[in-house]
Amino acid sequence: MPTEHDEHDAHRPADDDEHRLRQLGYTQELARSMSGFANFAVSFSIVSILSGCLTLYGFGLNTGGPALITWGWPVVGLMTLCVALAMAEICSAYPTAGGLYYWAAKLSRRNGAAASWFTGYFNFMGQVAVTAGVDFGAAFFTNAFLDLQWGYAATTGHTMVIFAVILFLHGLLNTRGVRLVALLNTVSVWWHVAGVTVIVGALVLLPSEHASASFVFTKFVNNTGFTSGFYVAMLGLLLAQYTLTGYDASAHMTEETRDAARSGPKGIVNSVLVSLVAGWVLLLGLTFAIRDYEGVTGTSTGVPPAQIFLDALGPTGAKLLLLIVIGAQFFCGMASVTANSRMIYAFSRDGALPGSRIWHRINPRTQTPTAAVWLATGGAFVLGAQNLWNATAYAAVTSISVIGLYIAYVVPVFLRLRQGDAFERGPWHLGRWSRLIGSVAVGWTALISVLFMLPTVSPVTAANFNYTPVAVAVVLGFAGVWWLVSARHWFTGPRITADDEPVDRASALESR
């Protein structure tokens, strides 16, 4: 399991982090002011159990029901933990903002540029989709609150307006500097912990009656139109898998984190571990509080958790809990834009995105990639706008985020497995468990990448078509055509921007 060396240097000065970054080929440009806890906070905020669990809860109620919600979470959580552990080991060896696509380039035995190129584009697609999914979920819940409080009807048009406002606010906050972002993410951690405690406590202690244990642990529901219970159960895993995404943010923030080779890996793993435990408690508390199943799935607000709150606690209590959830979702979306913009910044630094010169610019006052922030929010809006004409758009956006991110997650893991003992570890690693954990991570990702591109409702119509394969094909097609026509002649992988040449890997490790 994970081991650490040299405890006496656990608090290395920032100069060592900058030296390590230079060894990897980059000059320090971003402000390195984040602590290890702040790094963890970014990933934990993006995972956000109060966002993912609750915004896809209605999907889970119709696709497997309480039994899948209850048992799917720990199964998916354990598989996700394997992916996180395998990523963390690589992050310790290569703590750069480029993260996944940089790892792919360095770990590939041949065609490293191509591996880097396609990993980067899958990561870009997943990051944009996560931002869209999180902020659209926040818009759903905000509209539900406004409907309860002031009668602002939960219509598609109203939700789109709220979605645009939330994205704009997240873009604005992310242009103010990393110190503000770090502070808000720290607040986010405690908001989530306190929020889950309050919500679960209220749903357990205040209602006069609760659902039975057999309802929570064994009731299977299939409202999809498909006849195969197994197929529906597999689709139902999307609730948990979508929630447990985005923890690569700790890797993207390593150039702004102190003691990055240790803090980054810890941030990745701890964000999944804490979310795994707290998320299961939240889902159990919510499911035990269901009184009227049909009323919850057919609620006029379009937000089943809001109806559960309303039935269990009445209007006042429901609105208070909704505010807690909306706050958590707002923090989650802000952190998602942060991670997305750093990935865009790093990928553009290496010339891989159209208009890279624009997206790579650093604001000299705040030392943040301002243009990349607005590209992240603009791309998320375009993706979320599909909801205007597709009834299952939200499920599709979440599927896109899962597929894009997890393919980007395991390409470096797969390449690391191929290296075997030739892989030179950082100070945080998995020891003899590395091959087993990495193999599980690759196999699980292959399964879900196929699963979440399949139809979610039967019969399939233009209004409920799962356009995930189309979105994946568009991004992959664009990246593939551009690679074949042009990029393969000039894209050589991560560029060297430091003034001096990077030292060899063995010397780098000795210097630590």
C-alpha positions as CSV (number, residue, x, y, z in Angstrom):
1,M,0.0,0.0,0.0
2,P,1.1,3.7,-0.2
3,T,4.4,4.4,1.4
4,E,6.3,7.6,2.2
5,H,10.0,8.2,2.5
6,D,12.1,10.8,4.2
7,E,9.8,12.2,6.8
8,H,12.3,14.8,7.7
9,D,11.7,16.6,4.4
10,A,7.9,16.5,4.5
11,H,7.8,20.2,4.5
12,R,10.2,21.0,1.6
13,P,10.6,24.6,0.7
14,A,8.9,26.0,-2.4
15,D,12.3,26.2,-4.1
16,D,12.4,22.4,-4.2
17,D,9.0,22.2,-5.9
18,E,10.1,24.7,-8.5
19,H,13.3,22.8,-9.1
20,R,11.3,19.6,-9.6
21,L,9.1,21.3,-12.0
22,R,12.1,22.6,-13.9
23,Q,13.4,19.0,-14.1
24,L,10.2,18.0,-15.7
25,G,10.7,20.8,-18.3
26,Y,8.7,23.8,-17.1
27,T,9.3,27.2,-15.5
28,Q,7.2,28.1,-12.5
29,E,4.5,30.6,-13.8
30,L,1.5,30.0,-11.6
31,A,1.5,31.1,-7.9
32,R,2.5,28.2,-5.7
33,S,0.5,29.0,-2.6
34,M,-1.8,26.1,-2.0
35,S,-1.4,23.8,1.0
36,G,-1.8,20.0,0.8
37,F,-5.3,20.4,2.4
38,A,-6.2,23.0,-0.2
39,N,-5.2,20.7,-2.9
40,F,-7.4,17.9,-1.5
41,A,-10.2,20.5,-1.1
42,V,-10.3,21.2,-4.8
43,S,-10.8,17.5,-5.7
44,F,-13.2,16.9,-2.8
45,S,-15.2,19.9,-3.9
46,I,-15.4,18.6,-7.5
47,V,-16.4,15.1,-6.5
48,S,-19.1,16.8,-4.3
49,I,-21.4,14.2,-3.0
50,L,-24.1,16.9,-2.5
51,S,-23.9,17.6,-6.2
52,G,-23.4,14.2,-8.0
53,C,-25.5,12.1,-5.6
54,L,-28.5,14.4,-5.5
55,T,-28.6,15.7,-9.1
56,L,-28.6,12.1,-10.5
57,Y,-30.8,10.7,-7.7
58,G,-33.9,10.8,-9.9
59,F,-32.1,8.9,-12.6
60,G,-31.2,6.3,-10.0
61,L,-34.8,6.0,-8.7
62,N,-36.0,5.0,-12.2
63,T,-32.9,3.0,-13.2
64,G,-32.6,0.3,-10.6
65,G,-34.3,2.1,-7.7
66,P,-33.3,2.0,-4.0
67,A,-31.5,-1.4,-4.3
68,L,-29.1,-0.1,-7.0
69,I,-28.6,3.3,-5.3
70,T,-27.7,1.5,-2.0
71,W,-25.4,-1.3,-3.3
72,G,-24.1,0.3,-6.5
73,W,-22.4,3.1,-4.5
74,P,-19.9,0.9,-2.5
75,V,-19.2,-1.3,-5.6
76,V,-18.4,1.7,-7.8
77,G,-16.6,3.3,-5.0
78,L,-14.1,0.5,-4.6
79,M,-13.5,0.3,-8.3
80,T,-13.0,4.1,-8.4
81,L,-10.5,3.9,-5.5
82,C,-8.4,1.6,-7.6
83,V,-8.3,4.1,-10.4
84,A,-7.5,6.9,-7.9
85,L,-4.6,4.9,-6.3
86,A,-3.1,4.1,-9.7
87,M,-3.3,7.7,-10.8
88,A,-1.9,9.0,-7.5
89,E,1.3,6.9,-7.9
90,I,1.9,8.5,-11.3
91,C,1.1,11.9,-10.0
92,S,3.9,11.6,-7.4
93,A,6.4,10.8,-10.2
94,Y,5.2,13.7,-12.5
95,P,3.6,16.6,-10.5
96,T,2.7,19.0,-13.3
97,A,-0.5,20.9,-14.2
98,G,-0.6,18.9,-17.5
99,G,-1.3,15.9,-15.4
100,L,-2.8,13.0,-17.5
101,Y,-1.6,14.0,-20.9
102,Y,1.9,14.8,-19.6
103,W,2.0,11.4,-17.9
104,A,0.9,9.6,-21.1
105,A,3.8,11.2,-23.1
106,K,6.4,10.3,-20.5
107,L,5.2,6.8,-19.9
108,S,4.7,5.8,-23.6
109,R,7.5,3.6,-25.0
110,R,6.8,4.9,-28.5
111,N,4.4,7.3,-30.1
112,G,4.4,9.4,-26.9
113,A,3.2,12.4,-28.7
114,A,0.1,10.6,-30.0
115,A,-0.7,9.2,-26.6
116,S,-0.4,12.6,-25.1
117,W,-2.5,14.2,-27.8
118,F,-5.5,11.9,-27.4
119,T,-5.3,11.7,-23.7
120,G,-5.4,15.4,-23.5
121,Y,-8.5,15.7,-25.7
122,F,-10.4,13.1,-23.7
123,N,-9.4,14.9,-20.5
124,F,-10.5,18.2,-22.1
125,M,-13.9,16.7,-23.1
126,G,-14.5,15.2,-19.7
127,Q,-13.5,18.4,-17.8
128,V,-15.9,20.5,-19.9
129,A,-18.7,17.9,-19.4
130,V,-18.1,17.8,-15.6
131,T,-18.4,21.6,-15.4
132,A,-21.6,21.5,-17.5
133,G,-23.1,18.7,-15.4
134,V,-22.3,20.2,-12.1
135,D,-23.5,23.7,-12.9
136,F,-26.6,22.4,-14.7
137,G,-27.4,20.3,-11.6
138,A,-27.0,23.5,-9.5
139,A,-29.4,25.2,-11.8
140,F,-32.0,22.5,-11.4
141,F,-31.8,22.7,-7.6
142,T,-31.8,26.6,-7.6
143,N,-34.9,26.6,-9.8
144,A,-36.6,24.2,-7.4
145,F,-35.8,26.5,-4.5
146,L,-37.0,29.6,-6.4
147,D,-40.2,27.7,-7.4
148,L,-40.9,26.8,-3.7
149,Q,-40.0,30.3,-2.4
150,W,-41.3,32.7,-5.1
151,G,-43.2,30.5,-7.7
152,Y,-40.4,30.9,-10.3
153,A,-41.6,27.8,-12.3
154,A,-39.1,25.0,-13.0
155,T,-39.1,25.3,-16.8
156,T,-36.4,24.5,-19.2
157,G,-36.0,28.2,-20.1
158,H,-35.7,29.3,-16.5
159,T,-33.2,26.6,-15.8
160,M,-31.0,27.7,-18.7
161,V,-31.0,31.3,-17.5
162,I,-29.9,30.2,-14.0
163,F,-27.3,27.9,-15.6
164,A,-25.8,30.8,-17.5
165,V,-25.7,33.0,-14.4
166,I,-24.0,30.3,-12.3
167,L,-21.3,29.7,-15.0
168,F,-20.7,33.4,-15.3
169,L,-20.2,33.7,-11.5
170,H,-17.8,30.8,-11.5
171,G,-15.8,32.3,-14.3
172,L,-15.6,35.6,-12.4
173,L,-14.5,34.1,-9.1
174,N,-11.8,32.0,-10.9
175,T,-10.3,35.2,-12.4
176,R,-9.7,36.7,-9.0
177,G,-6.6,34.6,-8.1
178,V,-5.8,31.2,-6.6
179,R,-5.7,32.4,-3.0
180,L,-9.5,33.2,-3.2
181,V,-10.1,29.9,-4.9
182,A,-8.1,28.0,-2.3
183,L,-10.0,29.8,0.5
184,L,-13.4,29.0,-1.0
185,N,-12.4,25.4,-1.5
186,T,-11.4,25.1,2.1
187,V,-14.8,26.5,3.1
188,S,-16.3,24.0,0.7
189,V,-14.9,21.0,2.5
190,W,-16.4,22.0,5.8
191,W,-19.7,23.0,4.1
192,H,-20.0,19.5,2.6
193,V,-19.1,17.8,5.8
194,A,-21.5,19.9,7.9
195,G,-24.1,19.8,5.1
196,V,-24.2,16.0,4.9
197,T,-24.5,15.9,8.7
198,V,-27.4,18.3,8.8
199,I,-29.3,16.8,6.0
200,V,-28.9,13.2,7.2
201,G,-29.6,14.2,10.8
202,A,-32.7,16.1,9.8
203,L,-34.0,13.2,7.6
204,V,-33.3,10.6,10.3
205,L,-34.5,12.5,13.4
206,L,-37.4,14.7,12.3
207,P,-39.8,12.7,10.1
208,S,-42.5,10.7,12.0
209,E,-42.0,7.6,9.7
210,H,-39.3,6.2,7.5
211,A,-39.1,3.6,4.7
212,S,-38.4,0.0,5.7
213,A,-35.0,-1.6,5.4
214,S,-36.3,-4.0,2.8
215,F,-37.4,-1.1,0.7
216,V,-34.0,0.6,0.9
217,F,-31.8,-2.5,0.4
218,T,-33.9,-4.8,-1.9
219,K,-36.5,-2.8,-3.8
220,F,-35.6,-2.8,-7.5
221,V,-37.3,-0.4,-9.9
222,N,-37.2,-0.4,-13.7
223,N,-38.9,2.6,-15.3
224,T,-36.7,2.6,-18.4
225,G,-38.8,0.5,-20.8
226,F,-36.1,-2.2,-21.1
227,T,-37.0,-5.7,-20.0
228,S,-33.5,-6.8,-18.9
229,G,-33.0,-6.2,-15.2
230,F,-29.3,-6.8,-15.4
231,Y,-29.0,-4.2,-18.2
232,V,-30.9,-1.6,-16.1
233,A,-28.9,-2.4,-13.0
234,M,-25.7,-1.7,-15.0
235,L,-27.1,1.6,-16.3
236,G,-28.0,2.5,-12.7
237,L,-24.3,2.6,-11.8
238,L,-24.0,5.9,-13.6
239,L,-25.2,7.8,-10.4
240,A,-22.3,6.6,-8.4
241,Q,-19.7,6.8,-11.2
242,Y,-20.6,10.3,-12.2
243,T,-20.3,11.5,-8.7
244,L,-16.9,9.9,-8.2
245,T,-15.2,11.9,-10.9
246,G,-13.0,15.0,-11.1
247,Y,-10.4,14.0,-8.5
248,D,-7.7,14.5,-11.2
249,A,-8.0,18.2,-10.2
250,S,-5.4,17.5,-7.5
251,A,-2.9,16.7,-10.3
252,H,-3.8,19.7,-12.3
253,M,-3.2,21.9,-9.3
254,T,0.2,20.5,-8.4
255,E,2.1,23.5,-9.9
256,E,0.3,25.7,-7.4
257,T,0.7,23.3,-4.4
258,R,3.5,23.0,-1.9
259,D,5.2,19.6,-1.6
260,A,3.4,18.6,-4.8
261,A,4.8,15.1,-5.1
262,R,3.2,14.1,-1.9
263,S,0.3,16.5,-1.6
264,G,-1.1,15.8,-5.1
265,P,-1.4,12.0,-4.6
266,K,-2.8,12.4,-1.2
267,G,-5.4,14.8,-2.5
268,I,-6.5,12.4,-5.2
269,V,-6.9,9.4,-2.9
270,N,-8.3,11.2,0.1
271,S,-11.0,12.9,-1.9
272,V,-12.3,9.6,-3.1
273,L,-12.0,7.9,0.3
274,V,-13.9,10.7,2.2
275,S,-16.5,10.9,-0.6
276,L,-17.0,7.2,-0.6
277,V,-18.0,7.1,3.1
278,A,-19.9,10.3,3.3
279,G,-21.7,9.7,0.1
280,W,-23.1,6.3,1.2
281,V,-24.3,7.8,4.4
282,L,-26.1,10.6,2.5
283,L,-27.8,8.2,0.0
284,L,-29.0,5.9,2.8
285,G,-30.4,8.9,4.7
286,L,-32.2,10.2,1.7
287,T,-33.6,6.8,0.6
288,F,-34.9,6.0,4.1
289,A,-36.8,9.3,4.0
290,I,-38.9,8.4,0.9
291,R,-42.6,8.3,1.6
292,D,-44.3,8.5,-1.8
293,Y,-42.2,6.8,-4.5
294,E,-44.4,7.8,-7.4
295,G,-44.8,11.3,-6.0
296,V,-41.0,11.7,-5.8
297,T,-40.3,10.4,-9.3
298,G,-43.1,12.5,-10.8
299,T,-42.4,15.7,-8.9
300,S,-43.3,18.9,-10.6
301,T,-40.1,20.5,-9.5
302,G,-38.1,18.0,-11.6
303,V,-35.8,17.5,-8.5
304,P,-36.7,14.3,-6.6
305,P,-34.6,15.1,-3.5
306,A,-36.5,18.4,-3.2
307,Q,-39.7,16.4,-3.0
308,I,-38.3,14.1,-0.4
309,F,-37.3,17.1,1.7
310,L,-40.7,18.6,1.3
311,D,-42.6,15.4,2.2
312,A,-40.3,14.7,5.2
313,L,-39.9,18.2,6.7
314,G,-42.4,20.5,5.1
315,P,-41.8,23.7,3.1
316,T,-39.5,25.5,5.5
317,G,-37.3,22.6,6.3
318,A,-37.1,21.6,2.6
319,K,-36.0,25.1,1.6
320,L,-33.3,25.2,4.2
321,L,-31.9,21.8,3.1
322,L,-32.1,23.0,-0.6
323,L,-30.0,26.0,0.3
324,I,-27.3,23.7,1.8
325,V,-27.3,21.6,-1.4
326,I,-27.2,24.6,-3.7
327,G,-24.3,26.1,-1.7
328,A,-22.3,22.8,-2.1
329,Q,-23.1,22.6,-5.8
330,F,-21.9,26.2,-6.2
331,F,-18.6,25.4,-4.6
332,C,-18.3,22.2,-6.7
333,G,-18.9,24.1,-10.0
334,M,-16.3,26.7,-9.0
335,A,-13.7,24.1,-8.3
336,S,-14.5,22.3,-11.5
337,V,-13.9,25.5,-13.5
338,T,-10.6,25.9,-11.6
339,A,-9.3,22.4,-12.6
340,N,-10.7,22.7,-16.1
341,S,-8.9,26.0,-16.7
342,R,-5.6,24.6,-15.5
343,M,-5.8,21.7,-17.8
344,I,-6.6,24.0,-20.7
345,Y,-3.7,26.3,-19.7
346,A,-1.3,23.3,-19.6
347,F,-2.5,21.8,-22.9
348,S,-2.3,25.2,-24.6
349,R,1.1,25.7,-23.2
350,D,2.1,22.8,-25.3
351,G,0.2,24.1,-28.4
352,A,-2.4,21.4,-28.6
353,L,-5.6,23.5,-28.6
354,P,-6.8,25.8,-31.4
355,G,-6.0,29.3,-30.3
356,S,-3.4,28.1,-27.8
357,R,-1.7,31.5,-27.6
358,I,-4.9,32.9,-26.2
359,W,-5.7,30.2,-23.7
360,H,-2.2,30.0,-22.4
361,R,-2.0,33.7,-21.3
362,I,-1.4,34.4,-17.7
363,N,-2.9,37.4,-16.0
364,P,0.1,39.2,-14.6
365,R,-1.8,40.6,-11.7
366,T,-3.6,37.4,-10.4
367,Q,-1.2,34.9,-12.0
368,T,-4.2,32.9,-13.3
369,P,-5.0,31.8,-16.8
370,T,-8.0,34.1,-17.3
371,A,-8.7,33.2,-21.0
372,A,-8.7,29.5,-20.1
373,V,-11.3,30.1,-17.4
374,W,-13.7,31.7,-19.9
375,L,-13.1,28.9,-22.4
376,A,-14.0,26.4,-19.7
377,T,-17.2,28.1,-18.8
378,G,-18.2,28.8,-22.5
379,G,-17.6,25.2,-23.5
380,A,-19.7,24.0,-20.6
381,F,-22.6,26.3,-21.6
382,V,-22.6,25.0,-25.2
383,L,-22.7,21.4,-23.9
384,G,-25.4,22.1,-21.4
385,A,-27.5,23.9,-23.9
386,Q,-28.4,20.5,-25.4
387,N,-31.1,20.3,-22.7
388,L,-33.2,22.7,-24.7
389,W,-34.2,20.0,-27.2
390,N,-33.2,16.7,-25.6
391,A,-35.1,15.3,-22.6
392,T,-32.3,13.1,-21.5
393,A,-29.5,15.6,-22.0
394,Y,-28.4,15.7,-18.4
395,A,-27.8,12.0,-18.3
396,A,-25.8,12.3,-21.5
397,V,-23.7,15.1,-20.2
398,T,-22.8,13.0,-17.1
399,S,-22.0,10.0,-19.3
400,I,-19.7,12.2,-21.5
401,S,-17.9,13.4,-18.4
402,V,-17.4,9.9,-17.1
403,I,-16.2,8.4,-20.4
404,G,-13.9,11.4,-21.2
405,L,-12.3,11.6,-17.8
406,Y,-11.9,7.9,-17.1
407,I,-10.3,7.1,-20.5
408,A,-7.9,10.0,-19.8
409,Y,-7.3,8.5,-16.3
410,V,-6.4,5.0,-17.4
411,V,-4.3,5.6,-20.5
412,P,-1.4,6.7,-18.3
413,V,-2.2,3.8,-15.9
414,F,-2.1,1.3,-18.8
415,L,1.2,2.7,-20.1
416,R,2.6,2.6,-16.6
417,L,1.7,-1.1,-16.4
418,R,3.5,-1.8,-19.6
419,Q,6.6,-0.2,-18.2
420,G,6.6,-2.7,-15.3
421,D,9.7,-2.3,-13.1
422,A,11.1,0.3,-15.4
423,F,8.7,2.8,-14.0
424,E,10.7,5.1,-11.6
425,R,8.4,5.9,-8.7
426,G,8.0,9.2,-6.8
427,P,8.0,9.4,-3.0
428,W,4.4,8.2,-2.9
429,H,3.7,4.8,-4.4
430,L,1.8,1.5,-4.2
431,G,4.7,-0.9,-3.8
432,R,3.9,-4.5,-4.8
433,W,0.2,-3.7,-5.2
434,S,0.8,-1.5,-8.2
435,R,0.2,-4.0,-10.9
436,L,-3.0,-5.5,-9.4
437,I,-4.6,-2.2,-8.6
438,G,-3.7,-0.8,-12.1
439,S,-5.1,-3.8,-13.9
440,V,-8.4,-3.5,-12.0
441,A,-8.5,0.2,-12.9
442,V,-8.0,-0.4,-16.6
443,G,-10.6,-3.2,-16.7
444,W,-13.2,-1.2,-14.9
445,T,-12.8,1.8,-17.2
446,A,-13.1,-0.4,-20.3
447,L,-16.5,-1.7,-18.9
448,I,-18.0,1.7,-18.0
449,S,-16.8,3.4,-21.2
450,V,-19.0,1.0,-23.3
451,L,-21.8,0.9,-20.8
452,F,-22.5,4.6,-20.5
453,M,-22.8,5.0,-24.3
454,L,-25.7,2.7,-24.5
455,P,-29.4,3.8,-24.6
456,T,-30.9,4.7,-21.2
457,V,-34.6,4.7,-22.2
458,S,-36.7,2.5,-24.4
459,P,-38.1,3.0,-27.0
460,V,-35.3,5.2,-28.3
461,T,-36.6,8.5,-29.9
462,A,-35.0,11.7,-31.1
463,A,-36.1,13.3,-27.8
464,N,-34.5,10.8,-25.5
465,F,-31.6,9.6,-27.6
466,N,-28.3,9.2,-25.6
467,Y,-26.0,11.5,-27.7
468,T,-22.9,10.5,-25.7
469,P,-21.5,8.4,-28.6
470,V,-22.0,11.4,-30.9
471,A,-20.2,13.8,-28.6
472,V,-17.4,11.3,-28.1
473,A,-17.1,10.7,-31.8
474,V,-17.1,14.5,-32.6
475,V,-14.2,15.2,-30.1
476,L,-12.3,12.0,-31.1
477,G,-12.9,12.7,-34.8
478,F,-11.7,16.3,-34.5
479,A,-8.6,15.3,-32.6
480,G,-7.9,12.4,-34.9
481,V,-8.3,14.3,-38.2
482,W,-6.3,17.2,-36.9
483,W,-3.6,14.8,-35.8
484,L,-3.4,13.0,-39.1
485,V,-3.6,16.1,-41.2
486,S,-1.4,18.5,-39.3
487,A,-0.5,17.9,-35.6
488,R,1.6,14.7,-36.1
489,H,4.1,16.8,-38.0
490,W,4.6,19.4,-35.2
491,F,3.2,18.2,-31.9
492,T,5.9,16.4,-30.0
493,G,4.2,16.1,-26.7
494,P,4.8,18.4,-23.7
495,R,7.1,21.2,-24.6
496,I,10.1,22.2,-22.6
497,T,9.7,25.7,-21.4
498,A,12.3,25.9,-18.7
499,D,15.5,27.8,-19.3
500,D,17.7,24.8,-18.6
501,E,17.3,21.2,-19.8
502,P,15.5,18.7,-17.6
503,V,17.8,16.3,-15.8
504,D,17.5,12.5,-16.2
505,R,14.9,10.8,-14.0
506,A,17.4,9.0,-11.8
507,S,19.2,12.2,-11.0
508,A,15.9,13.9,-10.2
509,L,15.0,11.3,-7.7
510,E,18.5,11.4,-6.1
511,S,18.0,15.2,-5.6
512,R,15.0,14.6,-3.5
